[in-house]
């Protein structure tokens, strides 16, 4: 079994300049406008609804859009803004992983 590539976490300070209407909260987290183009039925985020948390080492700990945007799409967009490439590993089919099954199919 191969290990899946897990990308490094982006630094929050690399993401914040790419977001709009950023403000720091009392608890240390940040609120910003959601960067997804599908937010607000395609009209964008007028009132900041994206909350971002930071780890002690400065990396992005988590993000939540309170308007209900898809978490996977949001994470992909934040990785893109932070300059981190998402994982590119794909699942291997069982018949390519074992030579005996491959020989059976072709012979």
matplotlib code that plots the C-alpha trace (Angstrom):
import matplotlib.pyplot as plt

x = [0.0, 1.4, 1.3, -0.8, 1.0, -0.2, 0.6, 2.2, -0.1, 0.0, 1.0, -1.9, 0.2, 0.5, -3.3, -4.5, -3.2, -5.3, -8.5, -10.8, -12.3, -9.9, -10.2, -8.7, -11.0, -10.5, -9.7, -6.8, -8.7, -9.5, -12.7, -12.6, -14.8, -15.1, -13.0, -15.2, -17.0, -20.1, -20.6, -23.8, -25.5, -22.6, -22.8, -19.8, -19.4, -20.4, -20.3, -17.3, -18.4, -15.1, -13.3, -9.6, -7.7, -3.9, -1.6, 1.1, 3.7, 1.8, 0.2, -3.5, -5.3, -8.8, -11.3, -15.1, -17.5, -20.6, -22.7, -22.5, -19.9, -18.4, -15.5, -13.5, -13.8, -12.9, -9.8, -8.6, -9.0, -7.1, -4.3, -4.2, -4.0, -1.3, 0.8, 0.6, -0.2, -2.9, -2.2, -2.0, -2.0, -4.6, -5.9, -4.4, -6.6, -6.3, -5.5, -2.5, -1.1, -1.0, 0.8, -1.2, -4.5, -3.1, -1.7, -5.1, -6.9, -4.5, -3.8]
y = [0.0, 3.4, 6.3, 9.3, 12.6, 15.1, 18.7, 21.0, 23.4, 27.0, 29.9, 32.1, 35.2, 34.0, 33.7, 36.9, 39.4, 37.6, 37.9, 41.0, 42.7, 40.9, 41.8, 40.2, 38.9, 39.1, 35.4, 35.7, 34.3, 36.3, 37.0, 37.7, 37.6, 34.1, 33.7, 31.2, 32.5, 30.5, 32.2, 34.1, 32.6, 33.9, 37.5, 37.2, 37.8, 41.3, 40.7, 38.7, 35.1, 33.2, 32.5, 31.4, 29.9, 29.8, 27.2, 28.3, 27.8, 30.2, 27.6, 27.5, 25.4, 25.6, 27.6, 27.8, 29.7, 30.5, 30.9, 27.2, 26.9, 23.5, 22.8, 20.9, 23.7, 26.3, 24.3, 23.9, 27.6, 28.5, 26.1, 27.7, 31.2, 30.1, 28.8, 25.1, 22.5, 20.1, 16.4, 14.7, 11.1, 8.9, 5.6, 2.6, 0.0, -3.4, -5.2, -2.9, -3.4, -7.2, -8.8, -12.1, -10.4, -8.4, -11.5, -13.2, -10.3, -10.1, -13.8]
z = [0.0, -0.9, 1.4, 0.3, -0.1, 2.4, 1.5, 4.1, 5.8, 4.5, 6.8, 7.8, 7.1, 3.4, 3.0, 4.7, 2.0, -0.6, 1.4, 1.6, 4.7, 7.1, 10.8, 13.9, 16.6, 20.4, 20.6, 18.1, 15.1, 12.0, 10.1, 6.4, 3.3, 1.8, -1.3, -3.0, -6.2, -5.4, -2.0, -1.7, -4.8, -6.9, -5.6, -3.2, 0.5, 1.5, 5.3, 6.5, 7.3, 7.1, 10.3, 10.3, 13.2, 13.6, 15.1, 17.6, 14.8, 12.5, 10.1, 9.3, 11.9, 10.5, 8.6, 8.6, 6.5, 8.5, 5.3, 4.6, 1.9, 1.2, 3.4, 0.8, -1.8, 0.8, 1.9, -1.7, -2.3, 0.9, -0.1, -3.5, -2.0, 0.4, -2.4, -1.4, -4.1, -3.1, -2.9, -6.3, -5.2, -6.9, -5.8, -7.6, -9.0, -7.4, -10.7, -11.4, -8.0, -8.3, -11.3, -11.1, -11.7, -14.5, -16.2, -15.9, -17.6, -20.5, -21.2]

ax = plt.figure().add_subplot(projection="3d")
ax.plot(x, y, z, "-o")
ax.set_aspect("equal")
plt.show()
